[in-house]
C-alpha cells in the first residue's frame, strides 16, 4: 500500500481558507461549509496522489519559483509543491483573481 504524504499549509493558505469562508458565509453559511469540505477533501486526495495537479508551466511563468502544481476546485485554484513526502499548500486563490501575480508577490516578499 502506498504511503500517504503529509499535508502542510503556509500561513497564507490558512488565511485564504479563512477569507473564503468569511466571504461566502456572509450570504450562505451552508454553502461556505460545503465549499470548505470540498477544498479539504480535494487537498486530502493529494496526500495519496501528489502528482494529481497540473504543473505550472515553467516556460510561460519563468518569474515564479519552479515546481509549483495546482488543482482546480471550481472556482478556486490550490497551488502546492511536493517536497519529499510533504505536500505544501501555498495558496488557495479564486480563478478570476490575478493569482499568478499574488503567488509571485508572496515570493518577492519572502512568504
N, C-alpha and C positions, 0 to 999 in steps of 0.2 A: 504494500500500500504506500502511495506517495505521501511523504511528509508535508504537512502544511507549513507555509511560510507565516511569519509573524507580521501583523499589520501595525504600523505606527503612523501617527498623524503629526504634521507640523502644527505649530500654533496657528498659522494662517488657515489651514484646512479646518481646524476646530472652529475658528472664528467664522469661516464660510458656512459651516453647518448651522451655527447659531443664528447667523444673519438670514439664511434661507428659512429656517423655522420661524423666526420672528416676523419676517415679511409676510409669509403665506398665512401664518396663524392669525394675522390681523383680520383676515376675511373668512378663513375657514380652518379651524384647529384640526379637524379630522383630515383634511387634505394635507396639511403640513405634516402630521404624524405619519400618514401613508407614504408621503414622499420620502421622509427620513428613513422609514423602514425599508423602502426600495433602495435608497442610496446605500444603506448599511448592508443590505443583502448582496447587492452587486459588488461592493467593496470586499465583503466576506468571500465571494467567489474568487477573488484574486489570490487569496491565501492558498487555494488548491491549484489555481490556474493563472499564475502570474503573467504569462505571456498572452493572456486573453486580449489585452488592449492593443491598439494601433500605435506603432512607433511614430513619434513626432518627427517629421522629415528634417533631417539634419542639413540637407542641401538647401531647402527652402527657408529654414529658420536658423541660419548659422549663428545668430546672436544669442540663441538660447543654449544653455548648457546641454550637452549631449546625454542621451539615454532616457529621455522622457517618453512615457507612454501615456495613453489616455483611453478611457472608456466613456461611452455616452450613456447617460441615464436621463433621457429627454425631460427637460430641456437643458440639463447640466452636463458639463464635461468634468471628469475626475482625472486630474493629472497626477501621475505617480512614477516612481523609479524603483527598479529592483536592485537591491544591494545585498548580495549574497542570499541569505534566507529571510530577508526583511523586505517588506513592501512598504515604501514610504509614500504616504498620501500627501502631496504638496499643496494642491489647491482643488477646490470644487467651485467651478465658475459657470455662470449662465452662458449658454452658447451665443446669445446676442450681444454679450459684452465684448470688449476688446480684450479677450482673455490672453492672447499672446503678449500684449503689452503689459498686462497685470502680472503675468508669470515672469516676464523678463524684468520688470521693475522690482519684483521680490528679490531677484538675484543681484541686481545692481545695488540694492540697499542692504545686502548681506543677510537676507532672511532665509 
